[in-house]
Amino acid sequence: MLKYLFMVLFLIPICLLKNCWWLVHSLLFLLSFVFMIFVYSYCDVNMISYCFGIDYFSFGLILLSFWICSLMLTASSSVYLFSYYSSFFVFFVLLLLIMLYCSFSSLSLLSFYIFFESSLIPTLFLILGWGYQPERLQAGIYLIFYTLVASLPLLLVLFKLSFILNTLYFPLLIDCGSFYFMFYVFSLFAFLVKMPMFLFHLWLPKAHVEAPISGSMILAGVLLKLGGYGIFRIMKVISYLGLSFNYFWLSLSLFGGVIISFVCFRQVDLKSLIAYSSVAHMSMVIGGLMTMNWWGVTGSLSLMIGHGLCSSGLFCLSNIIYERLGSRSLMINSGMINLMPSMSLWWFLLSSSNMAAPPSLNLLGEFSLLNSIVSWSSYMILMLVFLSFFSAVYTLYMYSYSQHGSYYSGIYTCSFGYFREYHLLFLHWFPLNILCLKGEYFYF
């Protein structure tokens, strides 16, 4: 595990040199492919070294982190072209990648908590340093306060758990039974705010709208998945209490997902629409994890990876339009098929994946989550029907409103994308749809 960590660490001095942006970029892609080749398909923890190791659940999420961080540099070439402190920018991206890599490969709950929290700091710097509007300060404070206030109680209960079990090492954790109700509440609360669950989601659209494209990509692509990964890891300790109380989180998250879908219909800002749709998708992931069955766990993993690629690609698309027109409002961005006809295909491909059309990975994940939630309670069919239907509705609303209709009179020209942008979108869409062929990886 340390070899990948050292490679990222040694990229940091390179990024501070002049004109080494594309070198770091290429080496990150190389690292992604090297990591991908060393796939371990069996489920034990392997590559153990110094309290780091991976199993099949964390492998997919680490690979997603490498991939999205590589694509962040592709998407943010304006930082490089206009020299907006580009070496510092790459430094923060690499720092964030180190935090994510360490948190997904930690074998101890305490080190997972430390890296889980410290991933906030580079994200905050990305939003504050390279965001667009003056409100980014407020968005950054929202992000910090929501996640810190929710996860400080988790630190206290981790100390208590360490006192009881004498270890926080994942494979040695045992179920505490009904002994410790506060651990159940506080630990789940920290991860649910990070995901984010309905009622605690207000920081997410704010952070997304104010963040630069790279910040939005990493927030939607990987940082939301830290919450799901944390819930998966601590379910072992709280499974006894989970059997009694998980129905509350499950019903709240699915009900919240339906309400958030209604909120999506009201959005006029492209970025905030995509951000709210992330909350709706994550509500299904929470539902699947809370059922605590195998369908739910594997389905939540495949939906997390699929959603990471899909929503990251949609943010890239909205940024491409923003760079041309200087606005994210759907009022101004209507009729885009006249301005950028070649981009309409990519809008269609990524929008269809967002509503879980075949052959995307989202479809695979949603199928198994439907299975797991309906097997848990057949009454939940009602919520799931609404959730799936409305997700198609708001995605179609976003696609048709932005591509069709009369275009804004201030636009007087036809614009084509750069090769870099088509390449970026292809690298989001291709793995999202080709991974469906490797479905047995998620359901071994």
Secondary structure, 3 states (H helix, E strand, C coil): CHHHHHHHHHHHHHHCCCCCHHHHHHHHHHHHHHHHHCCCCCCCCEEEECCEEECHHHHHHHHHHHHHHHHHHHHCHHHHHCCCCHHHHHHHHHHHHHHHHHHHHECEHHHHHHHHHHCHHHHHHHHHHHCCCCCHHHHHHHHHHHHHHHHHHHHHHHHHHHHHHCCCEHHHCCCCHHHCHHHHHHHHHHHHHHCCCCCCCCHHHHHHHHCCHHHHHHHHHHHHHHHHHHHHHHHHHHHHHHHHHHHHHHHHHHHHHHHHHHHHHCCCEHHHHHHHHHHHHHHHHHHHHHCCCHHHHHHHHHHHHHHHHHHHHHHHHHHHHHHHHCCCECCCCCCHHHHCHHHHHHHHHHHHHHCCCCCCHHHHHHHHHHHHHHHHCHHHHHHHHHHHHHHHHHHHHHHHHHHCCCCCCCCCCCCCCCHHHHHHHHHHHHHHHHHHHHHHHCCC
